[in-house]
Amino acid sequence: MFFRIRLMPTLRSFERQQPTPAPSTHNRIRTMDTSTLMLAALTFCLVGATLHARRLGNERRDVMLLGVFSGLMGSGTAISAIL
């Protein structure tokens, strides 16, 4: 599950709540953030649309524009996965 829902604590649970430890980088390596997964999905969709537009014979400049935006989305996905 990608989303975590945190409910408002009641007064009793707030008093008994232990301090949370600092987040470890071990969990960060194994799972990706939701934004990274969404960027990756959008990148793959844009690449698919670019390939389909090329196959249909759209104008060359339109296909190049889709390709440029696919590359930008791909580089944004790579940067967000690294960070």
N, C-alpha and C positions, 0 to 999 in steps of 0.2 A: 504494500500500500504506500502511495507516494505522499499523501497528505496526512498531517498530524493535527488533530483537533484538541485544543486545550480548553477545558471548561473553566469557568470562574470557580476558584476554591471557596468552600464555605469557611466560616470562621474557625471551626474546630480543626478542619483539615489544614488550614493555613498555620495554626499554632503548632501542629505536630510535624509539619513539613520540614524535611532535612535539607540542608543546602545542597544544591546540585553541583556535581563535580564539573570541571572544565571539559568541554567536548574533546574527544580524542580524534586524532586524524585517521585512526584505523578504520572507523566506520565510514569516514568520508571517502576512503579509497575504494571500498567495496560497493557503495551505492552512489548513484548520481542524483543531483538535485532535480526537482520537477522542471525548473526552467531549462536545464540542459536537455532533458528528454523532450520537452516541447520544441526547443530549437532544432534538435535533431530530426524530429518528425516533420517540421515545416521545411527543413532543408531537403529531406528526401522527397517530399511532395513537390517542391519547386524543381528539383532535378528531374523528376518524372514528367512534370508539365513541360519542361524544356525539351526533353527527348521526344515527347509526343508532338510538340509543335514543330520540331525539326522533321519528324517523320511525315507529318501532314503537309509539309511544304510551305509553311508560313514564310514571310519575308525574312531575309537574313538578319536585318538589324533588330527585328523583334526577338528572334531566337538568341541573338548575341546579348540583348538586354536581359532576357531571362537567365542566360548563363552567368552574366555578371552578378546578378542578385543571388543566384544559387551559390556562387563562390563566396560572396560576402556573408551569406547566412552560414555556409560551411565553416568559414574562418571564425565567425562569432561562436559557433558551436564548439569548435576546437578550443578557443580561448576560455569559454565558460567551463569546459570539461577539465582543463588544466588548472584553472583557479579554483 
